[in-house]
Amino acid sequence: DAGVIQSPRHEVTEMGQEVTLRCKPISGHNSLFWYRQTMMRGLELLIYFNNNVPIDDSGMPEDRFSAKMPNASFSTLKIQPSEPRDSAVYFCASSGRTWKSEAFFGQGTRLTVV
Amino acid sequence: DAKTTQPNSMESNEEEPVHLPCNHSTISGTDYIHWYRQLPSQGPEYVIHGLTSNVNNRMASLAIAEDRKSSTLILHRATLRDAAVYYCIPLIYNQGGKLIFGQGTELSVKP
């Protein structure tokens, strides 16, 4: 398996534009997580899905952020409109069948909003 | 969520053992203890996990205190490639594998 695949790897956009980050989890995994990492706040959990259903979105910073998982092999994180403070590295992770399974992370998307 | 305390940074010499401590005094009996690390410019990667007994794998060993209020990640022979931030994370029972990252310990390895 190629691991968790995120795209794009880098994104530069202007303030006010819509940004969509994409994630393909490992096949067979049933939990998917979106994280954001900044120097100031470290790694923050934004939202996680179990069997394609959002379970906990309490980490989503505000209504400008939304996440979907239309099927077991694809998820998106959308920011609309984007702001400079959204600049960060966004990671997607997936984990397997049980709650104690280890998680596998993608390489991340570095987002810069100017 | 269970709180963890780790030193902000540690130093080691190459090819020497490293013991990375973690306090998790509020952990409950069913929570697993997971360790992850993040190498520069990469996503976090799984290292090891355990519940009560000490655990070994190809990357490291995990020593868990008898009262489960602390654990130690042991790298038997540090290499330059082990320089990373190491995170100790209690995995809460039946919360879908949700990982809550603290600040971690930044390990530097000197040649």
Interface residues (C-beta under 8 A of the other chain):
Chain A: V4 S31 F33 Y35 G42 L43 E44 L45 Y48 N50 I55 D56 F91 A93 S95 T98 W99 K100 S101 E102 A103 F104 F105 G106 Q107 G108
Chain B: Y32 H34 Y36 Q38 Q42 G43 P44 E45 Y46 H49 Y87 L91 Y93 N94 Q95 G96 G97 K98 L99 I100 F101 G102 Q103 G104
